[in-house]
Amino acid sequence: ELKVEQNPLFLSMQEGKNYTIYCNYSTTSDRLYWYRQDPGKSLESLFVLLSNGAVKQEGRLMASLDTKARLSTLHITAAVHDLSATYFCAVDSPTQGGSEKLVFGKGTKLTVNP
Amino acid sequence: DTEVTQTPKHLVMGMTNKKSLKCEQHMGHRAMYWYKQKAKKPPELMFVYSYEKLSINESVPSRFSPECPNSSLLNLHLHALQPEDSALYLCASSRWGAVTEAFFGQGTRLTVV
């Protein structure tokens, strides 16, 4: 059974600082996703990582994937308050028929303080 | 159009009520999903439909009954729910095939009283 572990689960950081969120998963997968969720809202897709060594950047966020280590990172550069949210990584667990069964990590609640 | 639309946004229902949640997408996606998310927890998969056929049921109680009338619509029929079923119900869709990305709707906040 695929297990996805994120750490830290809670992260409080000051504006302007850098930090990294880690996502480990237990079985082989080539597809990993990062989502953002604001309180009471749905999931917003941030990054889709589809191959070993994939690196994607959007603004102050950068995600990478190492399929051999079964590890993805979400790096936050010079944090701003607007980045406060819960961040989930999710790994695709193959199913019959080609549909996608996402297994989520527990989420990292990020709070950026002025 | 990368939108998945869910209605209603909020629903309060009694334990003896019957209600339905609706989900619609017009991206041509042939896989559609229902997820349940309790407060401060990650989403948990309930059902997957591929090409309008139920392909995964994650041992969901029968008081939840999914339906996929066509490739754009997905319903979740609710009957005799319990207060512990109160949660955010998220619909998602994705292309069918080797490379997929799930797009999520805004969710229905369900409260069972």
Interface residues (C-beta under 8 A of the other chain):
Chain A: R31 Y33 Y35 G40 K41 S42 L43 E44 S45 V48 L50 F88 D92 T95 Q96 G97 G98 S99 E100 K101 L102 V103 F104 G105 K106 G107
Chain B: A31 Y33 K41 P42 P43 E44 L45 V48 Y49 S50 Y51 S55 I56 L88 L90 S94 W96 G97 A98 V99 T100 E101 A102 F103 F104 G105 Q106 G107 R109
